[in-house]
Amino acid sequence: MSDFSLSDLERIVAERAKASPDESWTAKLVAQGQTRAAKKLGEEAVETVIAAIGADRAELVAESADLLYHLMVVLKIADIPLQNVLDELERRTSQSGLQEKANRKSS
C-alpha cells in the first residue's frame, strides 16, 4: 500500500505549476486560468459520474484520480490550500450529515 496522499498531490501540482506550459500539463492549465481549469474539473466530474453509473470499477478509479488532480489545480489557481478544505471537512464531520445540512439551510 502506498503512502501517497492528497498533500503529496498538492505539492506536486504546486511544483509543476512553476514549469513551462510547453513542458507540463499542470503549468498549461494554470496558464490558461481558472475558467479553463474549472471547466476541465467539471468535465472530469461528469466522466466520474458516468463511470460510477456504468459500474466500471477500473474506470471509476481512473476518473476519480483525474477529478482529484483537476480539483487540486483549481485550488492551486485560487490559492486555496488543501488544508482549508480539510479543515472544512473536519468542521462538517463534527456533527451528523443531516444536522450539518439543516444548519446550512438556517444560516
Secondary structure, DSSP 8 states (H G I E B T S, - for coil): -----HHHHHHHHHHHHTS-TTT-HHHHHHHH-HHHHHHHHHHHHHHHHHHHHTT-HHHHHHHHHHHHHHHHHHHHHTT--HHHHHHHHHHHTTS-HHHHHHHHHH-
